[in-house]
Amino acid sequence: AFLSSAQDSIFIGHCASKDSQCIDVVAMGTNSMQGSVMSQSVCVGSSSGKDVSTSHSNTMIGHEAGDHYFREGSIHIGCGTGNMRQNGITRARADNQILLGNHLQSTEESTFMVGYREGANQYELLSGKLADSINNRSFEVHCKDVCLTLETTEPANSAQVWKTSSGYLAQGEAQPIFDFKY
């Protein structure tokens, strides 16, 4: 392990942070953060956060997660997730991403995804848009069946969704919002 008090960073692994300019970071894994300019970030996994250009406040976990990345305030978890060298994607600036799953890619800013990529095909289970205003946020479920376990008593909060005694979904007072029977 290498600890640099001048940079307030921890580097563990062969060539971790080699040829980099990193401040207040943790890099664990062979070539992790190699050739990068990063601050206030954590990279765990071989080649995670490698060749990152001027970035801060990121978490990259997994082999090659965030490799060749050029963003800020993001979380990439999964083998190759956020790796901007893969699939012909070049450096694209897209801050505030949450990507969970192997090899997921996105050039969209303020987005989240749960899923995986296989070859040229990306399969998203959940995705959405993060935004300051609730009117600009979105949440999408990409599947045929969605199962919910809900309370069967009317909630005190009028914004909560619950299951009526007749099996309907309701929001607030017993007003069915979706005609769905179990």
N, C-alpha and C positions, 0 to 999 in steps of 0.2 A: 504494500500500500504506500502511496505517496501522499503526503499532506503538505500543502503549501500555505503557510500562514499569510504570506503576502497576497495571495489570491483568494484566501478563504475557501479553498476547494479541496475535494478528495478525488483522487484518480486511482482506480484499481484495475489492472489488466495490462497485458502487453500492448504497448503503443497507445494506451488510453490517453487522450488529450495531446498526443504528439503534434507538434507544429500548430498549436491552437493558441487562442487568446481568450481564456475563460476565467471568469470571476464569479465566486460564490456559486459553484456548481458541484454536482456529484456525477462522476462518470465511472461506470463499472462494466467491464467487458473489453475484450480485445478490440482495439481500434475505436472504442467508444469516444465520441467527441473529437476524433482526430481531424486536424485541419479546420476546426470550427472557431467561430467568434460568437461566444455565448455568455450569458449571465443568468443567475438565479434560475437554473434549470437542473433537471435530473435526467440522466440517460442510463438505462440498464439494459445490457445485451450487446453482443458483439456487433460492432459497426453502427450501433444506435447513435443518432446525432452526429454522424460523420459528415464532414464538409458542409456544415451549416453556416450560413452567412448572416451575420449580425442579427442575432435572435435572443430573446429573453423570455423568462417565465414559462417554460415548456416542461412537459413530462413525456418522455419517450421510453417505452418499455417493450423490448422484443428485439430479436435479431434484425438489424437494419431498419428499425423503426426510426422514422424521421430523417433518414439518410438524404443528404443533399437538400435539406429543408430550408425555407426562407420565410418564416412566419413567427408570430409571437402569441403567447397566451394560449397554447394548445396542449391537448392531451392525446397522445397516440399510443395505443396499447395493442400489440399483436405483431407477429413476424412480418416485417416489410411494410407495416402500416405507415402511411405518410411518407413513404420512400419516393422522392420525386425523381429518381433516376429510372424507375420502372415504367414500362408501358408507354414510352415516348413522351412522358410528361416532363417538361422543362421547369426550371424554377418559376414558381408562380407565387405571388404574395397573397396569402389568404389567412388572416389572423383568426384567433378564437375558434379553433376546431376541437371537437371531441370525436375521435375515431376509435372504435373498439372492434377488433376482429382482424384476422390475418389478411394482409396485402390490400386493405382498403385505401382508396385514393380519393382526393377531392381537391379541386381548385376553388371551391366556393368558400367565401368568408363567413364566419359566424354560423357554422353548421355542425350538426352531430349525426353520426351514423353508427349503427350496430349491424354487423354482417360479415361478409368475407368476399374476397375476389379469387376467382379460379380462371387463370389465363386472361383472356380479354374481357370476361364477363364478371360483373360485380353484382353480388346478391345482397340486398339490404333487407334486414328484418325491420329495423326502426330507422327513421331519419327525421330531420327537422331543421328548422331555422331558428337560431338564437337571436333575440333582438331586445332593445331597451323597452319598446312598446309592445304590450300584449297583442295589439292589433297586427303587428308584423311578425309574430311568432307562429311557427307551425309545428305540428307533430304528426307523423305519418306512420302507420303500421302496415307493412307490406306482407300480408299473409292471408290465407283463405279463412282460417278459423281463429277467433280471439275468444279466450275464456277468461271471465272475470269472477272473482269471489267477492261479493258485496254484502254489506250489512242488510238485514231484513227489517230493521226498525228505522222509522223516519228520523233522519239526522237533525241536529239542532242548527247546523249551518245550511242555509238555503242554496249554497253553491255545490254541495256534495251530491253525488249520484248514489242511489241505493236501489235495492230490488223490492218491489211491492209484494204483498202476500199473494197476488195473482200471477207473479212471475214477470212483471214488466219492469223495465228500468225507469226510474223517476229521478228528477232533480228537485231538491227542496221539498215542497209540499207534494202530495201524491198526484203529480202531473206526469203521465208517461211521456218520456222523451224518445223512446224507441220501441216499436212494436215487436218485441222479441219474447218468445215463450221458451222456458227451459223444458 
